[in-house]
Amino acid sequence: MSTIDTAPGRLPVAGPAAVRRAVGRLLAADPGRASAVLLLYLFAAAFSVSVPILLGKVVDGIAADWTTGQVNLVCAVILACVCVQFVLSRLGRLAGYRFGERAAARLRESVVERVLSLPLVRVERAGRGDLGTRTASDVNVVADMLRDNGPTVATLVIEVVVLYAATFVASPPLGLVALVTLPPLYLAARRYLRRAAPAFLEQRAAMSEAAETVGASGAGARTVESLSMQQERRVLGYARGQSMMDRMLRVVRLQTDFFTVLLMINRGQLLIVTLAAGIWYFQGGLTLGTAIAAITVTVRIANPTNGVMTQLGEFQQGAAALARIEGVNLVPAESRDAWPADAELRMDAVTFGYGDGPDVLHGLSLHPVRGERLVVVGPSGAGKSTIARLLAGIDRPRSGSATLGGVPVYDIGVEELRRHVVLVTQEHYVFTASLRDNLILAAPDATDDLLEAALRRVDARWALDEGLDAMLGDEHRRLTTAEAQQIALARVVIADPDVVILDEATAGIDPASAGRVEAALAAALAGRTVIAIAHQLQAARSADRIAVVEGGRIAEAGTHGELLAAGGVYAGLWHAWQGD
Ligand SMILES: Nc1ncnc2c1ncn2[C@@H]1O[C@H](COP(=O)(O)OP(=O)(O)OP(=O)(O)O)[C@@H](O)[C@H]1O
């Protein structure tokens, strides 16, 4: 059987105690509705089981020469019981739905809020499959549990208890006989649940891995194609799909085995009670009516018992999903509440590596001067983007410091940091929302006038023509790369930071739009300190200063002229690029 390679970095999964606490929290949030559901179902079950008992009375009554009037009266009571039971269970189901919907909505909001408050680096490491499954399909499974399975199990459990009580009411000795099958039922259910819990968890984890693989292949389709990795991705996708299938089949096998045992237990119970009732009836220990009532009640026990057991499987699914949702809470919270004294951004003797990997920056120092345009160049893999990430507070140095206004950049709250430092990469995400909502992310209090001024500044005439209420996103209006870039630059203007870090910000723009984007960029950057990670040396030429990174260290720094004259790494790169 293939195994799930749960990559390091996936978010944790909560244990059973945390899941129980979460269920308690969900119930406690709406105690009135939760108890209304239980009470309605309790009464519905009581009315339901009174039917076979009253039927038994009718049988005995006929044997004891009841009048037609007496029989009709009890039959009318039976009919009334059926009607009341029907109404009560409908009301219970309605209340259950309302309770479930509200609880699911609360859960959905809280999990999204929690994911949004995770450190960015954890979100990146978790991967879109893990996060997507937890915030969408896991929440849906729990929502189903709260809306459907929860109230249904409550009803069924109540019904089973009331039915057992009814067998005692019909005939205490037969009630005792019916209990004989409880120990094997308990043991079989315990064994099943113990095996099913990890199986469901593994199944859900395999689902996220499969979603991650498909999502990543889709998102990186161009890269996959350009590197001819289609076969590799297909094999990986197949392996993940197979792994998911294996887990599902394991769950199905467990369920099949368990339900076969359950069927035998149910049939065994009915057989024993019928035999005992028959023997006692023929020995004169029971009336026919009591025997019929007890057997009818026992027949009815099987249904809700099976129902409870089936639902318990769903419950395990729900518990597995809830364990994954609660796992998001286990990521340690970070207090990012440092306040920078000014806008001076610098790196001093920084050492950094990704995860548990080796150092990729080795004691690197960089001191951008206020208002300058500093361009960072170097060979691929030298550590340029890593510098951008550390200066933007996405990662924390292993040693040394990356500071803004004297405090570690990583310790500054997102809102405060955004006022000082903004990182622009080539990924310009446009949300499915109005143009206004897409822009206001940069400064939640910004007025429409300010948003429009920013659009004018980056020359986004198309956006001004369409208006701030225009809906963006693939389903509404798909933006070109250049348009998405203008939105990103307008966000920079709105955030109005002291420092802008550009990491390949203009990569991927078609030559036809390059001029427009360059003009928008110049407008957005005017008057700010700019640290540009350049992958083409062209951009370096006009820089105030150039820092050359090689092997995670600053190899040299100076103006274009100075570095060419020095004849070092930069001069070599420049001549190679010029094709000299
Ligand atoms: N998320 C990551 N996990 C592990 N290693 C990484 C990660 N990102 C980058 N690295 C490694 O860190 C080193 C520096 O990478 P970085 O992206 O900073 O280089 P770069 O100079 O920007 O390269 P390029 O010009 O190709 O983008 C490389 O060895 C790279 O493989």
The ligand as an SDF file (V2000), in Angstrom:
LIG
                    3D

 31 33  0  0  0  0  0  0  0  0999 V2000
   11.4300   28.1290    0.0930 N   0  0  0  0  0  0  0  0  0  0  0  0
   12.6820   27.6560    0.0530 C   0  0  0  0  0  0  0  0  0  0  0  0
   12.9930   26.5150    0.6880 N   0  0  0  0  0  0  0  0  0  0  0  0
   14.2510   26.0330    0.6650 C   0  0  0  0  0  0  0  0  0  0  0  0
   15.2710   26.6240    0.0190 N   0  0  0  0  0  0  0  0  0  0  0  0
   15.0150   27.7600   -0.6400 C   0  0  0  0  0  0  0  0  0  0  0  0
   13.7110   28.3350   -0.6660 C   0  0  0  0  0  0  0  0  0  0  0  0
   13.7590   29.4690   -1.3910 N   0  0  0  0  0  0  0  0  0  0  0  0
   15.0510   29.5870   -1.8050 C   0  0  0  0  0  0  0  0  0  0  0  0
   15.7940   28.5770   -1.3530 N   0  0  0  0  0  0  0  0  0  0  0  0
   17.2450   28.3790   -1.5770 C   0  0  0  0  0  0  0  0  0  0  0  0
   17.9250   29.4920   -1.0230 O   0  0  0  0  0  0  0  0  0  0  0  0
   18.9890   29.8750   -1.8840 C   0  0  0  0  0  0  0  0  0  0  0  0
   18.8260   31.3400   -2.2500 C   0  0  0  0  0  0  0  0  0  0  0  0
   17.6280   31.4470   -3.0020 O   0  0  0  0  0  0  0  0  0  0  0  0
   17.0780   32.8320   -3.5200 P   0  0  0  0  0  0  0  0  0  0  0  0
   15.7680   32.6070   -4.1580 O   0  0  0  0  0  0  0  0  0  0  0  0
   17.1590   33.8480   -2.4460 O   0  0  0  0  0  0  0  0  0  0  0  0
   18.1500   33.1850   -4.6450 O   0  0  0  0  0  0  0  0  0  0  0  0
   18.0650   34.2700   -5.7790 P   0  0  0  0  0  0  0  0  0  0  0  0
   19.3940   34.9200   -5.8100 O   0  0  0  0  0  0  0  0  0  0  0  0
   16.8970   35.1570   -5.5920 O   0  0  0  0  0  0  0  0  0  0  0  0
   17.8890   33.3430   -7.0340 O   0  0  0  0  0  0  0  0  0  0  0  0
   17.0440   33.6230   -8.3800 P   0  0  0  0  0  0  0  0  0  0  0  0
   17.6930   34.7430   -9.0960 O   0  0  0  0  0  0  0  0  0  0  0  0
   17.1610   32.3360   -9.1140 O   0  0  0  0  0  0  0  0  0  0  0  0
   15.6530   33.9230   -7.9320 O   0  0  0  0  0  0  0  0  0  0  0  0
   18.9720   28.9500   -3.0780 C   0  0  0  0  0  0  0  0  0  0  0  0
   19.9110   27.9400   -2.8520 O   0  0  0  0  0  0  0  0  0  0  0  0
   17.5900   28.3940   -3.0580 C   0  0  0  0  0  0  0  0  0  0  0  0
   17.5720   27.0750   -3.5580 O   0  0  0  0  0  0  0  0  0  0  0  0
  1  2  1  0
  2  3  1  0
  2  7  2  0
  3  4  2  0
  4  5  1  0
  5  6  2  0
  6  7  1  0
  6 10  1  0
  7  8  1  0
  8  9  2  0
  9 10  1  0
 10 11  1  0
 11 12  1  0
 11 30  1  0
 12 13  1  0
 13 14  1  0
 13 28  1  0
 14 15  1  0
 15 16  1  0
 16 17  2  0
 16 18  1  0
 16 19  1  0
 19 20  1  0
 20 21  2  0
 20 22  1  0
 20 23  1  0
 23 24  1  0
 24 25  2  0
 24 26  1  0
 24 27  1  0
 28 29  1  0
 28 30  1  0
 30 31  1  0
M  END
$$$$
